[in-house]
Amino acid sequence: MKHLVLTTALAGLALPATAQTIGISIPAATHGWAGALNFHAEETVDRLSEQFEDLDFVLTTTPDPGTQISDLEDMMATRDIDALVVLPFESEPLTGPVARIAEGGTWVTVVDRGLSQEGIEDLYVAGDNESFGRTAGEYFVENLDDGAQIVVIRGLPSTIDNERIEAFEAAIEGSGIEVMAMEHGNFNRDDSFTVMQDYLSRYPEIDAVWATDDDQAVGALAAIEQADRNEEMFVVGGAGMKQMIQRVMEGDEMVPVDVTYPPSMISTAIEMTALGVMNPGLPVSGRFIIASELVTPENAESFYFEDSPY
């Protein structure tokens, strides 16, 4: 529905006399959520390019912060972009380069992983990371006893990770739940498998795992199953991977719930940026935050999409 409304709004606008170019820089499909992000970005670019001949796009994907910085410099030097939609690979190294682009008068939309300095971007589009962490924390409080021992697999070092962790910690404060360890899994299955193996070797008792991401949950579950400790703990990830949603839907005790964080937010960001760059007076700047929801066996069917790439 959001995309229908935005596309309808675009269709009713008078385009400028000269073509407007929007640069889009996002991480490569190194894990499932990023793969779905790429899918939605490409679909949106194809759709808007077909609808509006005076709207051009430059889409790049990056495997690391250094490459992303080079991509942004190339966009400015060779394509003279009018607007930038960027999901920083990491917050800190991208802050300076994006700030310089904004200072030059280019419209900047930051998606999901915020910069380490506030106020640089014109528009920020993201899931609700505080809600994401709080929702998971509240589930743990409601379903674990006082004195329960848990471990946490953090994501990539970034503002998004910090916001999730801080909200989770606030939600479980005073509950008696003990967080024994927190290590970064970098939104990567293999890294999370290694982190979970370490946890399993260090702690003879673990009641639950907050994996903070569904790809990380996949890695954690593989380590738990390899260690034959399936009966001991449950794992909560997040982002709505259909594999995880299906396990929730089927009542899998190891994956009792999931927390939403839609990769389609990139489509919203691109469409809102197009509105802003083509009509500078249109009030589309600011923050657009998409709420997280708890996926349970009772509502999981509503979040399961068979044809989704993620």
RODO-2510 file (C-alpha; in nm, 4 decimals, decimal comma):
residues 310
     n   res          X          Y          Z
     1     m     0,0000     0,0000     0,0000
     2     k     0,2839     0,2415     0,0794
     3     h     0,4373     0,1818    -0,2636
     4     l     0,1018     0,2329    -0,4360
     5     v     0,0505     0,5661    -0,2591
     6     l     0,4027     0,6889    -0,3377
     7     t     0,3881     0,5787    -0,7011
     8     t     0,0538     0,7501    -0,7426
     9     a     0,2013     1,0665    -0,5925
    10     l     0,4938     1,0519    -0,8348
    11     a     0,2609     1,0050    -1,1283
    12     g     0,0794     1,3262    -1,0450
    13     l     0,3921     1,5429    -1,0393
    14     a     0,5332     1,7606    -1,3144
    15     l     0,8893     1,6480    -1,3765
    16     p     1,1664     1,9059    -1,4115
    17     a     1,2877     2,0071    -1,7586
    18     t     1,6182     1,8220    -1,7182
    19     a     1,6663     1,4636    -1,6070
    20     q     1,7254     1,4052    -1,2379
    21     t     1,9793     1,1405    -1,1385
    22     i     1,9529     0,9484    -0,8134
    23     g     2,2539     0,7523    -0,6916
    24     i     2,1874     0,4460    -0,4779
    25     s     2,4639     0,2786    -0,2766
    26     i     2,3857    -0,0309    -0,0713
    27     p     2,5766    -0,3308     0,0674
    28     a     2,6193    -0,6336    -0,1567
    29     a     2,4066    -0,9403    -0,0932
    30     t     2,6409    -1,0855     0,1677
    31     h     2,3503    -1,2257     0,3705
    32     g     1,9806    -1,2901     0,3271
    33     w     1,8435    -0,9546     0,4409
    34     a     2,0904    -0,7700     0,2166
    35     g     1,9942    -1,0004    -0,0706
    36     a     1,6309    -0,9033    -0,0281
    37     l     1,7363    -0,5380    -0,0014
    38     n     1,9121    -0,5695    -0,3392
    39     f     1,6048    -0,7373    -0,4884
    40     h     1,3736    -0,4555    -0,3789
    41     a     1,6187    -0,1835    -0,4871
    42     e     1,6535    -0,3295    -0,8363
    43     e     1,2768    -0,3779    -0,8694
    44     t     1,2095    -0,0177    -0,7674
    45     v     1,4725     0,1252    -1,0034
    46     d     1,3335    -0,0785    -1,2946
    47     r     0,9778     0,0255    -1,2177
    48     l     1,0449     0,3977    -1,1765
    49     s     1,2817     0,4096    -1,4762
    50     e     1,0067     0,2640    -1,6925
    51     q     0,7459     0,5058    -1,5604
    52     f     0,9515     0,8268    -1,5687
    53     e     1,1881     0,8837    -1,8606
    54     d     1,3396     1,1948    -1,6989
    55     l     1,4412     1,0057    -1,3862
    56     d     1,7799     0,8285    -1,4017
    57     f     1,9406     0,5970    -1,1487
    58     v     2,2921     0,4781    -1,0634
    59     l     2,2801     0,1664    -0,8443
    60     t     2,5961     0,0235    -0,6887
    61     t     2,6471    -0,2553    -0,4355
    62     t     2,9511    -0,2763    -0,2131
    63     p     3,1379    -0,5498    -0,0228
    64     d     3,3111    -0,3144     0,2223
    65     p     3,3280     0,0500     0,3422
    66     g     3,6301     0,1402     0,1267
    67     t     3,4593     0,0306    -0,1930
    68     q     3,1450     0,2180    -0,0940
    69     i     3,3406     0,5398    -0,0438
    70     s     3,4984     0,4962    -0,3892
    71     d     3,1547     0,4343    -0,5412
    72     l     3,0207     0,7562    -0,3895
    73     e     3,3184     0,9574    -0,5150
    74     d     3,2680     0,8130    -0,8634
    75     m     2,8962     0,8973    -0,8598
    76     m     2,9724     1,2594    -0,7805
    77     a     3,2621     1,2915    -1,0267
    78     t     3,1187     1,1123    -1,3297
    79     r     2,7404     1,1199    -1,2900
    80     d     2,6843     1,4476    -1,1000
    81     i     2,3970     1,2943    -0,9057
    82     d     2,1139     1,5160    -0,7794
    83     a     2,0322     1,2884    -0,4858
    84     l     2,1881     0,9999    -0,2962
    85     v     2,0184     0,7061    -0,1263
    86     v     2,2767     0,5289     0,0886
    87     l     2,2719     0,2406     0,3323
    88     p     2,6176     0,2704     0,4928
    89     f     2,8147    -0,0530     0,5053
    90     e     2,9417     0,0774     0,8383
    91     s     2,8420     0,3995     1,0103
    92     e     3,1724     0,5569     1,1147
    93     p     3,3785     0,5391     0,7910
    94     l     3,0887     0,6581     0,5727
    95     t     2,9951     0,9598     0,7850
    96     g     3,2625     1,1959     0,6489
    97     p     3,2164     1,1093     0,2794
    98     v     2,8361     1,1377     0,2983
    99     a     2,8649     1,4664     0,4909
   100     r     3,0806     1,6128     0,2125
   101     i     2,8218     1,5135    -0,0468
   102     a     2,5444     1,6756     0,1560
   103     e     2,7495     1,9921     0,2053
   104     g     2,7726     2,0237    -0,1740
   105     g     2,3951     2,0583    -0,1980
   106     t     2,3045     1,7017    -0,2960
   107     w     1,9872     1,5617    -0,1410
   108     v     2,0845     1,2740     0,0913
   109     t     1,8643     0,9902     0,2136
   110     v     2,0187     0,7519     0,4662
   111     v     1,8591     0,4092     0,5046
   112     d     1,8591     0,1757     0,8024
   113     r     2,2163     0,2049     0,9303
   114     g     2,2472     0,5644     1,0482
   115     l     2,5587     0,7782     1,0279
   116     s     2,7635     0,8438     1,3406
   117     q     2,6796     1,2156     1,3267
   118     e     2,3221     1,3428     1,3366
   119     g     2,1696     1,6003     1,1037
   120     i     2,3648     1,5216     0,7855
   121     e     2,0853     1,3662     0,5807
   122     d     1,7658     1,5240     0,4468
   123     l     1,5681     1,2033     0,4969
   124     y     1,6176     0,8980     0,7177
   125     v     1,4212     0,5787     0,6425
   126     a     1,4577     0,2807     0,8721
   127     g     1,2972     0,0098     1,0719
   128     d     1,2354     0,0890     1,4352
   129     n     1,5530    -0,0462     1,5919
   130     e     1,4529     0,0543     1,9433
   131     s     1,1209    -0,1258     1,8958
   132     f     1,3087    -0,4234     1,7494
   133     g     1,5284    -0,4605     2,0580
   134     r     1,2501    -0,3785     2,3022
   135     t     1,0115    -0,6326     2,1449
   136     a     1,2686    -0,9107     2,1770
   137     g     1,3545    -0,8067     2,5321
   138     e     0,9924    -0,8033     2,6406
   139     y     0,9440    -1,1532     2,4983
   140     f     1,2417    -1,2790     2,6988
   141     v     1,1081    -1,1208     3,0192
   142     e     0,7663    -1,2778     2,9667
   143     n     0,8997    -1,6242     2,8828
   144     l     1,2088    -1,6722     3,1000
   145     d     1,2338    -1,7172     3,4750
   146     d     1,4233    -1,4940     3,7145
   147     g     1,7876    -1,6007     3,7000
   148     a     1,7728    -1,7249     3,3400
   149     q     2,1059    -1,7132     3,1574
   150     i     2,1203    -1,5880     2,8004
   151     v     2,3791    -1,4978     2,5358
   152     v     2,3553    -1,2330     2,2646
   153     i     2,4991    -1,2245     1,9116
   154     r     2,5315    -0,8618     1,8059
   155     g     2,5261    -0,7443     1,4422
   156     l     2,7779    -0,5227     1,2637
   157     p     2,9274    -0,2406     1,4725
   158     s     2,6886     0,0434     1,3842
   159     t     2,4226     0,2757     1,5209
   160     i     2,1542     0,0199     1,4299
   161     d     2,3257    -0,2413     1,6473
   162     n     2,3730     0,0038     1,9351
   163     e     2,0060     0,1068     1,9271
   164     r     1,8867    -0,2548     1,9314
   165     i     2,1165    -0,3549     2,2151
   166     e     2,0360    -0,0528     2,4315
   167     a     1,6593    -0,1085     2,3908
   168     f     1,6941    -0,4799     2,4663
   169     e     1,8973    -0,4122     2,7795
   170     a     1,6433    -0,1548     2,8966
   171     a     1,3589    -0,4030     2,8432
   172     i     1,5186    -0,6786     3,0529
   173     e     1,6511    -0,4476     3,3251
   174     g     1,5343    -0,5635     3,6677
   175     s     1,4012    -0,8942     3,5346
   176     g     1,6742    -1,1101     3,6833
   177     i     1,7818    -1,2312     3,3391
   178     e     2,1616    -1,2580     3,3195
   179     v     2,3357    -1,1691     2,9920
   180     m     2,6510    -1,3784     3,0061
   181     a     2,8132    -1,2574     2,6842
   182     m     2,7675    -1,0329     2,3790
   183     e     2,9837    -1,0766     2,0677
   184     h     2,9465    -0,9481     1,7108
   185     g     2,8247    -1,1907     1,4436
   186     n     2,8405    -0,9218     1,1725
   187     f     2,5047    -1,0306     1,0222
   188     n     2,6919    -1,3347     0,8900
   189     r     2,5928    -1,6995     0,9353
   190     d     2,9478    -1,8336     0,9507
   191     d     3,0641    -1,5683     1,1982
   192     s     2,7588    -1,6326     1,4143
   193     f     2,8163    -2,0075     1,3990
   194     t     3,1686    -1,9479     1,5343
   195     v     3,0461    -1,7110     1,8064
   196     m     2,7804    -1,9615     1,9139
   197     q     3,0326    -2,2460     1,9186
   198     d     3,2421    -2,0385     2,1569
   199     y     2,9416    -1,9669     2,3789
   200     l     2,8518    -2,3363     2,3902
   201     s     3,2060    -2,4310     2,4923
   202     r     3,2181    -2,1636     2,7637
   203     y     2,8732    -2,1989     2,9187
   204     p     2,7331    -2,5371     3,0281
   205     e     2,3906    -2,3774     3,0788
   206     i     2,2216    -2,1412     2,8334
   207     d     1,8485    -2,0785     2,8469
   208     a     1,8063    -1,8614     2,5377
   209     v     1,9895    -1,6801     2,2584
   210     w     1,9059    -1,3394     2,1184
   211     a     2,0638    -1,3537     1,7728
   212     t     1,9407    -1,0019     1,6720
   213     d     1,9106    -1,1124     1,3050
   214     d     1,7717    -1,4136     1,1212
   215     d     2,0940    -1,4953     0,9340
   216     q     2,2745    -1,4907     1,2658
   217     a     1,9995    -1,7114     1,4092
   218     v     2,0618    -1,9656     1,1309
   219     g     2,4310    -1,9799     1,2264
   220     a     2,3513    -2,0065     1,5962
   221     l     2,0973    -2,2847     1,5415
   222     a     2,3470    -2,4835     1,3348
   223     a     2,6027    -2,4642     1,6164
   224     i     2,3437    -2,5622     1,8788
   225     e     2,2263    -2,8602     1,6723
   226     q     2,5850    -2,9704     1,6072
   227     a     2,6495    -2,9629     1,9829
   228     d     2,3272    -3,1599     2,0416
   229     r     2,1904    -2,9008     2,2842
   230     n     1,8601    -2,8495     2,0993
   231     e     1,6451    -2,9260     2,4010
   232     e     1,8147    -2,6693     2,6222
   233     m     1,7483    -2,3274     2,4666
   234     f     1,5464    -2,1245     2,2179
   235     v     1,6724    -1,8673     1,9679
   236     v     1,5122    -1,5359     1,8717
   237     g     1,6372    -1,3640     1,5574
   238     g     1,4640    -1,1013     1,3541
   239     a     1,3939    -0,9431     1,0136
   240     g     1,1341    -1,1867     0,8834
   241     m     1,3338    -1,4456     0,6853
   242     k     1,0781    -1,6869     0,5423
   243     q     1,2738    -1,9866     0,6764
   244     m     1,2391    -1,8473     1,0290
   245     i     0,8767    -1,7433     0,9786
   246     q     0,7953    -2,0965     0,8646
   247     r     0,9540    -2,2447     1,1756
   248     v     0,7499    -2,0071     1,3927
   249     m     0,4362    -2,0940     1,1955
   250     e     0,4981    -2,4658     1,2527
   251     g     0,5396    -2,4192     1,6278
   252     d     0,9123    -2,5021     1,6391
   253     e     1,0132    -2,4727     2,0065
   254     m     1,3668    -2,3662     1,9133
   255     v     1,2319    -2,0708     1,7091
   256     p     0,9209    -1,9645     1,9020
   257     v     0,8939    -1,6089     1,7600
   258     d     1,0561    -1,3647     1,5195
   259     v     1,0693    -0,9837     1,5005
   260     t     1,0001    -0,7955     1,1764
   261     y     1,2424    -0,5556     1,0051
   262     p     1,1420    -0,5256     0,6344
   263     p     1,4142    -0,5048     0,3644
   264     s     1,1529    -0,3406     0,1376
   265     m     1,2260    -0,0169     0,3253
   266     i     1,4764     0,0576     0,0450
   267     s     1,1837     0,0925    -0,1976
   268     t     1,0184     0,3440     0,0323
   269     a     1,3458     0,5371     0,0566
   270     i     1,3992     0,5524    -0,3210
   271     e     1,0419     0,6613    -0,3922
   272     m     1,0416     0,9299    -0,1221
   273     t     1,3770     1,0575    -0,2499
   274     a     1,2353     1,0827    -0,6012
   275     l     0,9485     1,2888    -0,4624
   276     g     1,1882     1,5167    -0,2775
   277     v     1,4379     1,5738    -0,5577
   278     m     1,1754     1,6445    -0,8223
   279     n     0,9725     1,8776    -0,6025
   280     p     1,1999     2,0589    -0,3540
   281     g     0,9058     2,2220    -0,1798
   282     l     0,7347     1,8917    -0,1036
   283     p     0,7541     1,8039     0,2689
   284     v     0,9235     1,4626     0,2520
   285     s     1,2340     1,5365     0,4609
   286     g     1,2727     1,4142     0,8173
   287     r     1,2419     1,0623     0,9598
   288     f     1,0261     0,7755     0,8322
   289     i     1,0378     0,4880     1,0811
   290     i     0,8747     0,1490     1,0129
   291     a     0,7574    -0,0279     1,3299
   292     s     0,8645    -0,3810     1,4286
   293     e     0,6109    -0,6498     1,5147
   294     l     0,6378    -0,9753     1,7077
   295     v     0,5727    -1,2765     1,4840
   296     t     0,4053    -1,5621     1,6725
   297     p     0,2510    -1,8952     1,5664
   298     e    -0,0872    -1,7216     1,5732
   299     n     0,0020    -1,4479     1,3207
   300     a     0,3045    -1,5941     1,1347
   301     e     0,1047    -1,6803     0,8232
   302     s     0,0522    -1,3074     0,7622
   303     f     0,4319    -1,2579     0,7445
   304     y     0,5166    -1,5591     0,5260
   305     f     0,5765    -1,4865     0,1575
   306     e     0,6663    -1,7955    -0,0446
   307     d     0,8060    -1,6034    -0,3450
   308     s     1,0197    -1,3694    -0,1382
   309     p     1,3979    -1,3930    -0,1947
   310     y     1,4365    -1,3786     0,1838
***
